[in-house]
């Protein structure tokens, strides 16, 4: 089954927690811990939603570029931004 969501966070424990909850609800997700990994996944997969960490070390100006890539490949993708700040 193809993943319907993309989870992006530099904290692996945080990713695993979100993934576990979503899996419990029957929602499959792909995980990415870097912007490069997230962009690669966004180019090769259609997602219904994305849960993005707003403040990642390799995204000093925010996730704007990743959001544009997601919207280009998956026009109906719902995007949620989270941060620990």
Buried (B, 14 or more C-beta within 10 A) or exposed (E): EEBBBBBBBBEEEBBEEBBEEBEEEEBEBBBBBBBEBBBEBBEEBBBEBBBBBBBBEEBEEEBEEBBEBBBEBBEEBEBEBBEEE
